[in-house]
C-alpha cells in the first residue's frame, strides 16, 4: 500500500474525529468556566475575558477547519452522504455567523426622557474623553483600568497640540466629597426628605448640571441662583416639585408645586420642616451654604467581585506647549472642567458612544404596578423612529415585545421613575444572526435526512429492487 503524502496526512489530522472531540471539549469547558465567571464578575467581564478574546475566536475557527476537512476527506461524495454533508455545511455556516456577530456586533444602552430624542448608544466599555479649549478638538481613548501599566501612560490628542497623561488608575475607588463655605463658590443646599418609607438626603448645587436638579422617584428638587428660578418652580402644577432659590442677599426661599394638593411658597429656615402634600412627606434643610466650594478625595478600596458594582477612577492631566494642567481625579461617569492654556478643557471618564443611522424619540412611557405595591408588573414605551432613508414610524416596545429595526433590536430593559419618566433600552445588533438561522436550519435538515429520510429512501430502493426481481422471468436449469 503506497504511503500517504504529507499533505494527505495533514488533511487527515485536521479532519480527524479525535481533533474534533478535543475542540468541542475545549469549547464546552470554556463556556462552563465563562458561565461561573459571569455569575461572579458580571456579563461585561465574561464578554471581555472569554467570548470576545482572540483565543476563543481561534477555537471556533479551528473547529470550522476540522469540520471542513472532515467533509473534504469524504470526497467523492455519494448520494447516501447527503445528510452528512448538509449537517456539516450547516455547522460551518453557524460558526461563521457566530464569528461575524462576535466581531462586528454590538450591545449598547439608550436612556431617554419622555419627549427626548436620541441617536447615540452607550457601549459597555470605558473610555477617556477630552475636549480642548474652544471645543474644536475632541478625542476618545478606550481604557481598560484593570490592565493599565503601573507607569504613566501618554495619549496623544489627534488634531491638537496636547497630550493626555494617565498618572494612576484604581479598579475600585472610594470617592468622598465635602462642601464648605469659600470664595468663588456656588450656593449649595443639603436637605433631608422624610416619609413613611424612611429618609433620603442629598446635596443640591446651583449651576452644576449634575447636581442642580435631583429626582427622588415621583418628587423633583431644584436649586436656582437668583430670582430666575422662582418662575421655574411654578412650571406645571401637575408635577411634584420643590425649587429652592438662593437670593443675592444670602436668603433662601422655596416654591412648591404638587400633582395633588395646593402649592406653597416661603422662606427656608434651616432645621424647620417644610410640610408638603406629597403623601405625608416632609423636607428639612439642615445646611445652606451661600458660597460653597467642593473638595474631593479619592482613595483605593477593596473591589467587589461583580465588576458592575466597581467604581473605577483615574488621575489624569493635560500637557502641551502652553504648559500642563493640574492633576484631576476622574471617577466613573465623571466630567470635570480643567484650566488649560488660555481656556477650559473638559475631561470625562464614561462609556464610549456609537451613532445610530436613525434617531429615536420617546413619546410616552406607561408602567403598571402590582396591586398594593410599588413594584412594576409591566411597562412599555411608545417611540417614534425618525429615519432619513425610510421616514418616520411609531412603535411600541414592551417587556416581551422588542422593536426590530434595520438590524437593531431594542429591548425594554428598565426605567427610572420621576418627572418626566426615563425609559432605558438595551440595544443589540448581531449581523451574523441570519447565518446562524440558516446554519441551524441546515443542521436540522441534515439530521432529519440522516435519521429519517435516508432510511425512507433505502426502504423505497429495497422495494423497487424486489419489484424488479419479481417482474423478471425465472430461468430454469
Secondary structure as the mmCIF struct_conf table of DSSP 4:
data_model
#
loop_
_struct_conf.conf_type_id
_struct_conf.id
_struct_conf.beg_label_comp_id
_struct_conf.beg_label_asym_id
_struct_conf.beg_label_seq_id
_struct_conf.end_label_comp_id
_struct_conf.end_label_asym_id
_struct_conf.end_label_seq_id
HELX_LH_PP_P HELX_LH_PP_P1 UNK A 2 UNK A 5
HELX_RH_AL_P HELX_RH_AL_P1 UNK A 6 UNK A 14
TURN_TY1_P TURN_TY1_P1 UNK A 15 UNK A 15
HELX_RH_AL_P HELX_RH_AL_P2 UNK A 17 UNK A 41
HELX_RH_AL_P HELX_RH_AL_P3 UNK A 43 UNK A 46
HELX_RH_PI_P HELX_RH_PI_P1 UNK A 47 UNK A 51
TURN_TY1_P TURN_TY1_P2 UNK A 52 UNK A 52
BEND BEND1 UNK A 53 UNK A 53
HELX_RH_AL_P HELX_RH_AL_P4 UNK A 54 UNK A 72
TURN_TY1_P TURN_TY1_P3 UNK A 73 UNK A 74
HELX_LH_PP_P HELX_LH_PP_P2 UNK A 75 UNK A 75
BEND BEND2 UNK A 76 UNK A 76
HELX_LH_PP_P HELX_LH_PP_P3 UNK A 77 UNK A 77
HELX_RH_3T_P HELX_RH_3T_P1 UNK A 79 UNK A 81
HELX_RH_AL_P HELX_RH_AL_P5 UNK A 82 UNK A 104
STRN STRN1 UNK A 106 UNK A 113
TURN_TY1_P TURN_TY1_P4 UNK A 114 UNK A 115
STRN STRN2 UNK A 117 UNK A 123
BEND BEND3 UNK A 124 UNK A 125
STRN STRN3 UNK A 127 UNK A 131
HELX_RH_3T_P HELX_RH_3T_P2 UNK A 133 UNK A 135
STRN STRN4 UNK A 138 UNK A 142
HELX_RH_3T_P HELX_RH_3T_P3 UNK A 145 UNK A 147
BEND BEND4 UNK A 150 UNK A 151
STRN STRN5 UNK A 153 UNK A 156
TURN_TY1_P TURN_TY1_P5 UNK A 158 UNK A 159
BEND BEND5 UNK A 160 UNK A 161
STRN STRN6 UNK A 162 UNK A 170
BEND BEND6 UNK A 171 UNK A 172
STRN STRN7 UNK A 173 UNK A 195
TURN_TY1_P TURN_TY1_P6 UNK A 196 UNK A 197
STRN STRN8 UNK A 198 UNK A 205
TURN_TY1_P TURN_TY1_P7 UNK A 206 UNK A 207
TURN_TY1_P TURN_TY1_P8 UNK A 209 UNK A 211
BEND BEND7 UNK A 212 UNK A 212
STRN STRN9 UNK A 213 UNK A 216
TURN_TY1_P TURN_TY1_P9 UNK A 217 UNK A 218
STRN STRN10 UNK A 219 UNK A 225
BEND BEND8 UNK A 226 UNK A 226
TURN_TY1_P TURN_TY1_P10 UNK A 227 UNK A 227
HELX_RH_AL_P HELX_RH_AL_P6 UNK A 228 UNK A 232
TURN_TY1_P TURN_TY1_P11 UNK A 233 UNK A 234
BEND BEND9 UNK A 235 UNK A 235
TURN_TY1_P TURN_TY1_P12 UNK A 237 UNK A 238
BEND BEND10 UNK A 239 UNK A 239
STRN STRN11 UNK A 240 UNK A 246
TURN_TY1_P TURN_TY1_P13 UNK A 248 UNK A 249
BEND BEND11 UNK A 250 UNK A 250
STRN STRN12 UNK A 252 UNK A 257
BEND BEND12 UNK A 259 UNK A 261
STRN STRN13 UNK A 264 UNK A 267
TURN_TY1_P TURN_TY1_P14 UNK A 270 UNK A 271
BEND BEND13 UNK A 272 UNK A 272
STRN STRN14 UNK A 273 UNK A 275
BEND BEND14 UNK A 277 UNK A 278
TURN_TY1_P TURN_TY1_P15 UNK A 279 UNK A 280
STRN STRN15 UNK A 282 UNK A 300
HELX_LH_PP_P HELX_LH_PP_P4 UNK A 302 UNK A 304
BEND BEND15 UNK A 305 UNK A 306
HELX_RH_3T_P HELX_RH_3T_P4 UNK A 307 UNK A 309
STRN STRN16 UNK A 313 UNK A 320
TURN_TY1_P TURN_TY1_P16 UNK A 321 UNK A 322
STRN STRN17 UNK A 323 UNK A 324
HELX_LH_PP_P HELX_LH_PP_P5 UNK A 325 UNK A 327
STRN STRN18 UNK A 328 UNK A 331
TURN_TY1_P TURN_TY1_P17 UNK A 332 UNK A 333
STRN STRN19 UNK A 334 UNK A 340
TURN_TY1_P TURN_TY1_P18 UNK A 341 UNK A 342
STRN STRN20 UNK A 343 UNK A 350
STRN STRN21 UNK A 353 UNK A 369
TURN_TY1_P TURN_TY1_P19 UNK A 371 UNK A 372
BEND BEND16 UNK A 373 UNK A 374
STRN STRN22 UNK A 376 UNK A 387
TURN_TY1_P TURN_TY1_P20 UNK A 388 UNK A 390
STRN STRN23 UNK A 391 UNK A 398
TURN_TY1_P TURN_TY1_P21 UNK A 399 UNK A 400
STRN STRN24 UNK A 401 UNK A 401
STRN STRN25 UNK A 403 UNK A 405
TURN_TY1_P TURN_TY1_P22 UNK A 406 UNK A 407
STRN STRN26 UNK A 408 UNK A 416
BEND BEND17 UNK A 418 UNK A 420
STRN STRN27 UNK A 422 UNK A 429
TURN_TY1_P TURN_TY1_P23 UNK A 431 UNK A 432
HELX_RH_AL_P HELX_RH_AL_P7 UNK A 433 UNK A 448
HELX_RH_PI_P HELX_RH_PI_P2 UNK A 449 UNK A 453
HELX_RH_AL_P HELX_RH_AL_P8 UNK A 454 UNK A 471
BEND BEND18 UNK A 472 UNK A 472
HELX_LH_PP_P HELX_LH_PP_P6 UNK A 473 UNK A 474
#
